């Protein structure tokens, strides 16, 4: 786990403001037990943990264009926040190992590489991490927002339903 970029403060505020105005109202409670109490919203594609497939998710062309600028290989992203972090976990089968986080607010990220690596973050960092190693977020500020970004390990094919 490493910080690969620090956003300018005005850019971090702009992204935070955009998410607050346009996406936070659409967020729903997290379904995984590791993050109970946290709010989340998927962008572009949402994994279905039961079937191993994807369903269409929220689209936000402005934010998605920025995510693709940061990491052109991105296939899907999850916005999350609230006054809760996430316990130790590995990302599910949908996620390729190489992943990113855009961090917008104070928190501590930890990853277990055989020994625990901790990053005490202030906000505006872009982090690269291995999503298949155990990791967690602790002590998030109540207004912190994170954006997890992944390449799809399973090809994304939305099935068209016939009416």
N, C-alpha and C positions, 0 to 999 in steps of 0.2 A: 504494500500500500504506500503510495507516494503522492505528494502534491505535485502536479505537473504544470499548473498555471494559477496565477492569482488575478482575478478580475479586477479591473479598475472599480473603485467604490461607486462611481456614478452608474456604471454598467450593472453592477450587482443590485443597486437600488432600483434601476429600471426593470430588470427581470422580476425582482420581488414585487414591485408595484403591479406589473402586468399580471402575474399569477394571482395576486391578492384580489385584483379587480375582476378578472375574467374566469379564473379557474377554481379558486378556493370555494366559491358558492356551489360548485358542482361536486366537490369532494365527498366521498362516502367513507364509513368506517372500514378500517382494514379487516380483512377476513382471516388472516393468518394469526395463529396463537402467539407467535413471537412478537407481534406488534399490536396487541389488543389495545384499543383506545386511541390509536393513531388514525388520522384521516388520510385518504389517498385518492389518486385519480390516474388512470393509465392514459398515455398518449399514443396514438396511431394504432396500436394493437394491444389487446389484453389477453394474457395467457389464461387458458382454462386448465386449471391444475388437474381436474378429473379426467379430461380426454387427451391432454397433451397437444391440443390445437389452440388456435387463437380466434378471437372474435374482434370485430371492429371496435375501436375505442374513440375517445374524444379526439377531435382534431383541433389544432391551434396553429395555423400556418406560420404565424409570426414566431412563436416559440420554437416550433419544429425546425424552421429555417436556421435559427440560431444554434440549436442542438446539432444539426447536420454540419454547420460551420465548425463547431468545436470538434465533432467526431463524425466524419462523413460515413463511416461504417454503421452508424446507429440504425437500429430497426424499430425499437420501442423504448418507451421511457415511462417512469412512474414518478409522479409528484406526490410528496408526502409531507406531513407536518402535524402540528398540534403539540401538546405538552407531553408527548410520549416518544421515546426512542424505539429501538427494536433489540430484542435479546439475541444471543448467539444463534446464528443460523448460516446455512449455505443457500445460495439462490437456487431455485428449482430448475428442472430440466429445460425450461424455455431459454435459459441464459447461457451464452457462451462464457468461458472463464474470464476473458478480458472485458472489464466493465469500467464505467466512469460514474462519478457523482459530482453534481454541481451543488455546493454547499452554500446556503444563504442564511447564516446565523450561527451563533456559538453552539458547540457540541464537542463531544469527544468520540472519535471513531477508533475502533480497535479491530485488529485482525490477528489471527493466530497462525503464525508461520512456524510453529514448533516452539516459539516464544511469542508473547503478546507484544505487538507493535501498537503504540497509541499515538494518535494525532489530536492535539488540542487545537481546535479550529475556532476562528473568530468570525468567519463569513467571507464569501467571495472566492473560496478555493475550488479548484477543479482537481479531483482526486482520481487516480487510476488504481484499480485494485483487482484482485483475483476473486471473482464471485463464488468460486467453488471452495475457497478456504473459509473456515468459520470467521464471521465478522459481526460486529454490533455497533450501535450508536447509543451512547449513554449521556446523561445530563444535557439534553437539548434544551435550549432556551424555548419557552412556550410559543414564541412567534417564529421559530426557525422553520425554514422550508428546505427540503432536499429534493433533488431530481436525480433518480437513479437512471442510468442509460445503459442499454445492452444491445449487443448483436444477438439476433435470434439463433439459437442452436438448432431449433426445429424450423424448417421453412414455414414462412407465413403464407397461408392460402386461405382466404376467406371463402367459405362455401356460400353460394348464392341460394337463398331459399326461394322456392317457387310459390307464388300466391295462387 
